[in-house]
């Protein structure tokens, strides 16, 4: 069976989802792995829905079919619920425990419980929740939530063989505000190492 890993990243514009996908891909390349990235739907403008496909290993297309994602990584709970059907039979949903209200007036926002139930109905399992906003604030601001989620993802073990911690830290260290980003990454890793089980 081909050795590969497929990650669907989802969130809204302004959360740094494209930076997150690029950072994971660069860490995989540094590790000697092939990595393909495609931003497919939505606009990366602030508040718009964003979906990025990331595939690593023995892959020839960046696009992930519904039911084929090893990981659905959500930076926001509504978007994670929308993309839950992409999760494979043995895949996981790892999501920030954040709900961002759409900018459109009059839109009913589902409750946290409704979103968690929708994810469980679509996948047959509970999502792994990370308090990304709270952890990011400890690193200097909510803008660092994306690196909290990278750390959390690494701690799940799903990146094993594709990205290791030293590769991730080298790439994060090259970002602007590297000290804050590295702190956020470590906070996410430490949180998920003890709290996330798949």
Protein Blocks (a to p, Z undefined) as FASTA:
>chain_A
ZZdddddddddehklmmmmmmmmmmmmmmnopacddddfbdcfbehiacdddddehjdfb
fbdcehiafbdcdfbfklmmmmmmmpcfklccdddddddddfbghiacddfklmmmmmmm
mnopacddddfklmmmmnopaklmmmmmmmmmmmnommgokacfklmmmmmmmpghklmm
mmmmmmmmmmmmmmpcZZ
